[in-house]
Amino acid sequence: MWTRIDEATHGLPAPLAAVDLQALDAMARGESSAEIADKLARECPRRYKDPAQALRHAAELSLKYSKA
């Protein structure tokens, strides 16, 4: 389940650790990188200017933590 990351609360970008945890949890549930990126871009507009930037971050996390 995706927990909303509310950037509007303090007007600051969401902490990166919280963003990474959401993305990794979504990966563990089998969501695609594109789905995760769309959610990140929507939930964290101060951190990601567009879905492509969020997709790059999701892809980097996937490579870093993959079990390959």
Salt bridges, closest charged atoms under 4 A:
ASP20 OD1 - HIS57 NE2 2.55
GLU31 OE2 - ARG29 NH2 2.94
GLU31 OE1 - LYS39 NZ 2.86
GLU43 OE1 - ARG4 NH1 2.80
